[in-house]
Amino acid sequence: MTEGQISTFPVPNLEDIPEDLRSMMLAIQEKTGFIPNVFLGLAHRPDELRAFMTYHDALMERDSGLTKAEREMIVVATSGANSCMYCVVAHGAILRIRAKDPFIADQLAIDPSKANLDARQQAMIAFAVKLARTPEDLEQSDHQTLRDHGFSDDDIWDIGAITGLFAMSNRLAHLASMQPNDEFFTMGRG
């Protein structure tokens, strides 16, 4: 686990976390070798962590017209636009693994317009970043651009919902000065 303070808010001891959440965290630890700090950092408000995880899984784990790597691309690009170190680092690691590309996360976090993406993915990321940064400027023509690249209305909803969920996650990570686990920095790079 990351040394030092992972959140400016109380971080409960693992044994004090409700059983359902503790079991979820231990299952992730068994799979990855560590518990992501976000779970520990949000565990001081168990009902909110449960709601967050339910919505996260509904968007990020379900069958969709977006690949799991494309969903992570949205998270990394919009988190970069929101200057959220925790989400860029943690989801950048997941993206590198899912895309089997050690460079894509850094490209998307720094300058999505120059990332090595196909035209469909470029349209998806441009839409997501616009929604993240200037949502008031979103127009029906932006939706049509996505349709022209083969996205369905369900896909467009997914792009927007992922952007929205991670806008909230980015704000919470900023609020808590959440620190990413050291393990995330090197995952998927070798």
C-alpha positions in Angstrom: 0.0 0.0 0.0 1.1 3.6 -0.6 3.0 5.0 2.3 1.6 8.1 4.0 -1.8 9.6 4.1 -4.1 8.4 1.2 -7.0 10.8 2.0 -7.6 13.9 4.0 -10.7 12.2 5.4 -10.8 9.3 7.9 -9.7 6.0 6.4 -11.1 3.1 8.4 -9.1 0.0 9.3 -10.0 -2.9 7.1 -11.4 -4.9 10.0 -13.8 -1.9 10.7 -15.2 -1.8 7.2 -18.7 -3.5 6.7 -18.3 -7.2 5.7 -19.8 -6.8 2.2 -17.3 -4.0 1.3 -14.4 -5.7 3.1 -15.1 -8.9 1.1 -15.1 -7.0 -2.2 -11.8 -5.3 -1.3 -10.2 -8.6 -0.3 -11.3 -10.2 -3.5 -9.7 -7.3 -5.5 -6.6 -7.7 -3.3 -6.4 -11.4 -4.1 -6.6 -10.7 -7.8 -4.3 -7.7 -8.0 -2.1 -8.0 -4.9 -3.3 -4.8 -3.3 -6.5 -2.8 -2.3 -6.9 0.3 -4.4 -6.8 3.4 -2.2 -10.0 4.7 -3.6 -12.0 1.9 -1.9 -10.3 2.6 1.5 -10.7 6.3 1.0 -14.4 6.1 0.3 -15.1 3.4 2.9 -15.7 5.9 5.7 -19.1 6.5 4.0 -20.1 2.8 3.3 -23.6 3.5 1.7 -22.0 6.0 -0.7 -19.2 3.5 -1.6 -21.8 0.8 -2.3 -23.8 3.2 -4.5 -20.7 4.2 -6.3 -19.6 0.6 -6.9 -23.0 -0.4 -8.1 -23.1 2.4 -10.7 -19.5 1.8 -11.6 -20.1 -1.8 -12.3 -23.3 -1.1 -14.2 -21.4 1.1 -16.6 -17.9 -0.5 -16.7 -18.6 -4.2 -16.5 -21.8 -4.7 -18.6 -22.1 -5.8 -22.2 -21.9 -2.7 -24.3 -21.1 -1.4 -27.8 -17.9 0.0 -26.2 -15.0 -2.3 -25.4 -13.7 -2.3 -21.9 -10.6 -0.6 -23.2 -12.7 2.2 -24.8 -14.5 2.7 -21.5 -11.2 3.2 -19.8 -10.1 5.5 -22.5 -13.0 7.8 -21.6 -12.1 7.7 -17.9 -8.4 8.5 -18.6 -9.1 11.3 -21.1 -11.8 13.0 -19.0 -9.8 12.5 -15.8 -6.9 14.2 -17.5 -9.1 17.0 -18.5 -10.2 17.3 -14.9 -6.5 17.1 -13.6 -7.4 14.1 -11.4 -4.1 12.4 -10.6 -5.7 9.4 -8.8 -8.1 8.5 -11.7 -5.5 9.1 -14.4 -2.9 6.9 -12.7 -5.3 4.1 -11.5 -7.4 3.9 -14.7 -4.3 4.5 -16.9 -2.9 1.3 -15.5 -6.2 -0.6 -16.3 -6.2 1.0 -19.8 -2.6 0.0 -20.5 -3.5 -3.6 -19.6 -6.8 -3.7 -21.4 -5.5 -2.0 -24.6 -2.2 -3.9 -24.4 -0.5 -0.6 -25.1 2.0 0.9 -22.7 1.7 4.4 -24.2 -2.1 5.1 -24.7 -2.9 6.2 -21.2 -0.2 8.9 -21.1 -1.3 10.1 -24.6 -4.9 10.4 -23.6 -4.2 12.1 -20.2 -1.9 14.7 -21.7 -3.3 15.5 -25.2 -6.2 13.2 -26.4 -6.2 14.9 -29.8 -2.7 13.4 -30.5 -3.4 10.0 -29.0 -2.9 6.9 -31.3 -6.7 6.3 -31.8 -8.8 5.3 -34.8 -11.3 7.8 -36.1 -14.2 6.2 -34.2 -12.3 6.4 -30.9 -11.1 10.0 -31.7 -14.8 11.0 -32.1 -15.7 9.2 -28.8 -13.0 10.9 -26.8 -13.6 14.4 -28.3 -17.3 14.0 -27.3 -16.4 12.9 -23.8 -13.9 15.6 -23.2 -16.3 18.2 -24.4 -18.9 16.9 -22.1 -16.4 16.9 -19.2 -15.1 20.4 -19.8 -17.8 22.5 -21.5 -21.1 20.5 -21.2 -23.1 23.6 -22.0 -21.6 23.6 -25.5 -22.8 20.1 -26.3 -25.2 20.1 -29.3 -27.2 17.5 -31.2 -24.6 17.7 -34.0 -22.1 16.2 -31.5 -24.5 13.2 -31.1 -24.8 13.0 -34.8 -21.0 12.9 -35.2 -20.9 9.8 -33.0 -23.8 8.2 -34.9 -21.8 8.8 -38.1 -19.0 6.9 -36.6 -21.2 3.9 -35.8 -22.2 4.6 -32.2 -25.8 3.7 -31.2 -27.8 5.9 -28.8 -27.0 3.4 -26.1 -23.3 3.8 -26.8 -23.7 7.6 -26.7 -25.5 7.3 -23.3 -22.6 5.0 -22.1 -20.0 7.6 -23.1 -21.9 10.4 -21.3 -22.7 8.3 -18.2 -19.1 7.2 -17.9 -18.0 10.8 -18.3 -20.5 11.9 -15.6 -19.6 9.2 -13.1 -16.0 9.9 -13.4 -16.6 13.7 -13.1 -18.0 12.9 -9.7 -15.2 10.5 -8.9 -12.6 13.1 -10.0 -14.2 15.7 -7.7 -14.2 13.3 -4.7 -10.6 12.4 -5.4 -9.7 16.1 -5.4 -11.8 16.7 -2.3 -10.0 14.0 -0.4 -6.5 14.6 -2.0 -6.6 10.9 -2.7 -3.3 9.3 -3.5 -2.9 6.5 -6.0 -1.3 3.2 -5.0 2.3 3.0 -6.0 1.5 -0.2 -7.8 -0.6 1.6 -10.4 2.3 3.6 -11.7 4.1 0.6 -13.3 1.2 -1.7 -14.2 0.9 -2.4 -17.9 4.2 -0.7 -18.9 6.5 -3.7 -19.3 
